[in-house]
Amino acid sequence: MKKSLFLNLEPHFGIPRSISVSDIPGPTIPIQQATVRCYDNGQDYAIEQEFDAKDCYLYSYDFSLLKKRTISVQADMADLHVFYLLQGDAAVALCNDTGEIYTELLPEHGRCAYLPGGRYQLQFEAGTYCLFGFYFDGGLFRDGNERPFSFLHEVIEAYRANLSEPVGSIDFPAGEYTLNQIRRFCQHIKKGDIENEKFVLQELIRLLKLAKEKIYDAYERTTDPELLIQRCRDLLAGRIAKHGNAVRIRDVAGQLHVRHEYLSRLHQQYYQQKLNDYRDGLVTEKIRQLLEEPYTLLEISVLCGFPGVRELNRFFKRKTGMTPAQYRRR
């Protein structure tokens, strides 16, 4: 996707240089294969990362500021944006070019917005910040598929109407869980790999769904069954990615304060699949991924939460019809 958002950093921090020749810390969230620029005026510094994908443009800015800064921003075209102030010592204000505040980004919060082309300002108090975000093609929402994202409806309508003024969504918490999701996303994106485009789009949608979930937690907590089972699936996926077969549906149900039998019924209703089969599929996929790496079967059994290789073999053969060693040879 063509770059269309530009932060004018040189008047504040000087000419960029390679981070490898700088003594400042690395970025809070490294973006794999991103274009990285380091700005350091001897007192304040900024680290800029950018990654151009087919359906979105990712960026991250780390700032360390000894005094208040107003950074000018140029948007070359209208886009849909998602902003996350993952770390910050104060709120960051998004203003028009005369300093009138449109909206604020609170520390450990995110916000979606429609930004038309034009000039803007970002106002920072003294402190340290990590601003992560992406903008994407609004054509992602078509044929009514924006309906589940009620918090985005006004933003999407502004984009479709090509309004001349920005429109922002309600803000949402972006704490440790969101940070880990973004970190995982940034660790696995690649250039020059056609499969990466599919991965980026999937992760973009995952982050939008997570924003929906956080808004639900913060503002809308209801008994919405569709959102509940989606949260269950996301929690299972996140935990199994870390702990493998050691994760139990009962544990997730306890975190959601519902009975596991209720989650199982909802999963069958909305996905026509047993919840336990979904869980086992996640474990199986984790094993497959590790089998493609130079791990021993004992190492894989530990990484996937099995007591030993025998239990790993038994589980994998029941799910795939072959042992891990047979799968690896294929």
C-alpha positions in Angstrom: 0.0 0.0 0.0 1.3 3.4 -0.9 2.7 5.5 2.0 0.4 8.4 2.6 1.1 9.6 6.2 4.3 11.5 6.9 5.7 12.8 10.2 8.1 15.7 9.8 10.8 14.6 12.4 14.0 16.3 11.1 13.2 19.8 12.5 13.1 18.3 15.9 15.6 15.5 15.8 18.0 16.1 12.9 18.9 14.0 10.0 18.2 10.2 10.4 21.0 7.7 10.7 21.4 3.9 11.1 20.4 2.6 14.5 23.4 0.4 14.4 25.7 3.4 14.8 23.6 4.9 17.6 23.8 4.4 21.3 20.1 4.8 21.9 17.9 1.8 22.8 16.2 -0.2 20.1 12.5 0.1 19.3 9.9 -1.1 21.8 8.3 -3.3 19.2 10.7 -4.4 16.4 8.9 -4.8 13.1 10.6 -7.5 11.1 12.1 -6.4 7.8 10.8 -2.8 8.4 12.5 0.3 7.1 14.1 1.8 10.2 15.3 5.3 10.7 16.9 6.6 13.9 16.8 10.3 14.8 19.0 11.6 17.7 19.8 15.3 18.4 21.9 14.5 21.5 19.0 15.0 23.9 15.8 13.8 22.4 15.5 10.8 20.0 13.0 9.1 17.8 12.9 5.7 16.1 10.7 5.3 13.0 9.7 1.9 11.6 7.6 1.4 8.5 6.4 -1.7 6.7 4.6 -1.6 3.3 2.1 -4.4 2.8 -0.5 -4.9 0.1 -3.6 -4.0 2.2 -2.1 -1.8 4.9 0.8 0.3 5.9 2.3 -0.3 9.3 4.4 2.1 11.4 5.9 2.5 14.8 7.4 5.5 16.5 9.4 5.5 19.7 10.0 9.0 21.2 12.1 10.1 24.2 11.4 13.9 24.8 12.9 16.2 27.3 10.4 18.9 26.4 7.0 19.3 24.8 7.0 18.7 21.1 4.5 19.5 18.3 5.2 17.4 15.3 3.7 18.3 12.0 1.9 15.5 10.0 1.0 15.4 6.3 -1.7 13.0 5.1 -1.6 12.7 1.3 -5.0 11.0 1.0 -8.0 9.9 2.9 -7.5 6.6 4.8 -8.9 4.5 7.7 -6.4 4.5 10.6 -5.9 2.5 13.8 -3.7 4.2 16.4 -2.3 2.6 19.5 -0.4 4.6 22.2 1.1 1.4 23.7 3.3 3.4 26.1 3.3 7.0 27.1 3.8 9.4 30.0 0.8 11.5 28.9 -2.0 11.7 26.4 -1.0 12.6 22.8 -3.3 15.1 21.0 -4.1 14.9 17.3 -4.8 18.4 16.1 -5.5 20.3 12.9 -2.7 22.4 11.5 -3.7 25.4 13.7 -3.5 23.4 16.9 -7.2 22.7 17.5 -7.6 19.3 19.1 -9.6 16.7 17.1 -9.0 13.8 19.5 -6.6 12.4 22.1 -4.7 9.1 22.4 -4.5 7.9 26.0 -1.6 5.8 27.2 -2.3 2.1 26.8 -5.4 2.8 24.6 -6.2 2.7 20.9 -8.6 4.5 18.6 -9.8 4.1 15.0 -10.2 7.1 12.8 -11.0 8.4 9.4 -8.4 11.0 8.3 -8.9 12.9 5.1 -5.9 14.3 3.3 -4.4 17.4 4.9 -2.1 18.8 7.5 -2.2 17.8 11.1 -0.2 18.0 14.3 0.7 15.5 17.0 1.3 17.2 20.4 3.5 15.4 22.9 4.4 16.3 26.5 7.9 15.6 27.7 8.3 11.9 28.3 8.7 8.6 26.5 6.2 7.1 24.1 5.6 4.2 21.8 3.0 5.0 19.0 2.1 2.1 16.8 -0.5 2.1 14.0 -1.6 1.2 10.6 -3.8 2.6 7.8 -5.6 0.4 5.4 -7.9 0.3 2.4 -11.5 1.0 3.4 -12.6 -1.4 0.7 -12.0 -4.1 3.3 -15.5 -3.3 4.6 -18.0 -4.0 1.8 -21.2 -6.0 1.3 -22.2 -5.2 4.8 -19.3 -7.1 6.5 -18.7 -4.1 8.7 -21.9 -4.9 10.7 -20.2 -6.7 13.5 -17.9 -3.6 14.1 -20.5 -1.2 15.4 -17.8 1.0 16.9 -16.5 1.6 13.4 -19.8 2.4 11.6 -19.4 6.2 11.9 -15.8 6.1 10.8 -16.5 3.9 7.8 -19.4 6.1 6.7 -17.2 9.1 6.9 -14.7 7.3 4.6 -17.3 6.4 2.1 -18.7 9.9 2.1 -15.2 11.3 1.7 -15.8 13.9 4.4 -13.5 16.8 4.8 -13.2 16.5 8.6 -11.7 13.6 10.6 -14.0 11.2 12.5 -12.8 9.1 15.4 -14.2 6.0 17.1 -14.6 5.5 20.8 -11.2 4.6 22.4 -10.4 1.2 23.8 -7.9 -0.3 26.2 -4.7 -1.6 24.7 -2.8 -3.2 27.5 -0.5 -6.2 27.8 -2.6 -8.6 25.8 -2.9 -6.2 22.9 0.8 -5.4 23.1 1.6 -9.2 22.9 -0.7 -9.6 19.9 1.0 -6.7 18.1 4.5 -7.9 19.0 3.6 -11.4 17.6 2.3 -9.8 14.4 5.4 -7.7 13.9 7.7 -10.6 14.5 6.2 -12.7 11.7 5.6 -10.3 8.8 7.9 -10.8 5.8 8.7 -9.1 2.5 8.9 -11.0 -0.7 6.5 -13.8 0.5 3.1 -14.0 -1.1 1.8 -15.8 1.9 2.7 -12.8 4.0 -0.1 -10.7 2.4 -2.7 -13.2 3.6 -1.1 -13.2 7.0 -1.1 -9.4 7.3 -4.8 -9.2 6.4 -5.6 -11.9 8.9 -3.7 -10.1 11.7 -5.2 -6.7 10.8 -8.7 -8.3 11.1 -7.6 -9.9 14.4 -6.6 -6.6 15.8 -9.9 -5.0 14.8 -11.8 -7.9 16.5 -9.6 -7.4 19.6 -10.5 -3.7 19.6 -14.2 -4.7 19.4 -13.7 -7.1 22.4 -11.9 -4.4 24.4 -14.8 -2.0 23.8 -17.2 -4.6 24.8 -15.3 -5.2 28.1 -14.9 -1.5 28.8 -18.3 -0.1 27.7 -20.8 -2.7 26.5 -20.5 -5.8 28.7 -23.5 -7.8 27.8 -24.4 -11.5 27.3 -23.7 -11.2 23.5 -23.1 -14.9 22.7 -21.3 -14.3 19.4 -18.8 -12.0 21.0 -18.4 -14.3 24.0 -17.5 -17.3 21.8 -15.1 -15.2 19.7 -13.4 -14.1 22.9 -13.2 -17.8 23.9 -11.5 -18.7 20.6 -9.0 -15.8 20.8 -8.1 -16.7 24.4 -7.6 -20.4 23.4 -5.5 -19.4 20.5 -3.3 -17.1 22.5 -2.8 -19.6 25.4 -2.2 -22.6 23.1 0.4 -20.6 21.1 2.3 -20.3 24.4 1.5 -23.5 26.4 0.2 -26.0 23.8 -1.7 -29.1 25.1 -1.5 -27.9 28.7 -4.4 -25.5 28.0 -7.9 -26.6 29.1 -11.2 -25.3 27.9 -12.4 -25.2 31.6 -9.6 -22.7 32.4 -10.8 -20.4 29.6 -14.4 -20.8 30.7 -13.4 -19.9 34.3 -11.7 -16.7 33.0 -14.9 -15.8 31.1 -17.1 -16.6 34.1 -19.3 -19.1 32.2 -19.7 -22.9 32.2 -17.6 -24.7 29.7 -20.7 -26.6 28.5 -22.3 -23.3 27.5 -19.2 -22.4 25.5 -19.3 -25.7 23.7 -22.9 -25.2 22.7 -22.2 -21.7 21.4 -19.2 -22.9 19.4 -21.3 -25.7 17.8 -24.0 -23.1 17.0 -21.8 -20.5 15.5 -19.0 -22.6 13.9 -20.6 -26.0 13.4 -17.6 -27.6 15.2 -17.0 -29.0 18.6 -15.1 -26.6 20.8 -12.7 -29.4 21.8 -12.0 -30.1 18.1 -11.1 -26.4 17.6 -8.8 -26.6 20.6 -7.1 -29.8 19.4 -6.7 -28.3 15.9 -4.8 -25.4 17.4 -2.5 -27.8 19.2 -2.0 -29.9 16.1 -1.1 -26.8 14.1 1.5 -25.8 16.7 3.0 -29.3 16.5 3.1 -29.1 12.6 4.9 -25.7 12.7 7.5 -27.0 15.1 8.0 -30.2 13.0 9.1 -27.9 10.2 11.9 -26.5 12.4 15.0 -28.5 13.6 13.6 -29.4 17.0 13.9 -33.0 18.3 10.6 -34.7 19.2 11.5 -34.4 22.9 11.9 -30.7 22.5 8.6 -30.4 20.6 6.8 -32.4 23.3 8.0 -30.0 25.9 7.2 -26.9 23.9 3.7 -28.3 23.2 2.8 -29.2 26.8 3.1 -33.0 26.6 4.6 -35.1 29.3 6.8 -36.9 26.8 7.3 -38.1 23.2 4.9 -41.0 23.7 2.0 -38.7 24.5 2.9 -36.4 21.7 2.9 -39.3 19.2 -0.4 -40.6 20.4 -2.1 -37.2 20.2 -0.7 -36.3 16.8 -1.4 -39.7 15.2 -5.0 -39.6 16.5 -5.5 -36.2 14.8 -3.6 -36.7 11.6 -3.3 -40.4 11.0 0.5 -40.4 11.1 3.2 -40.0 13.7 5.2 -36.8 14.0 8.2 -38.6 12.5 6.1 -39.8 9.5 4.8 -36.2 9.0 8.3 -34.8 9.1 9.5 -37.3 6.5 6.6 -36.3 4.2 
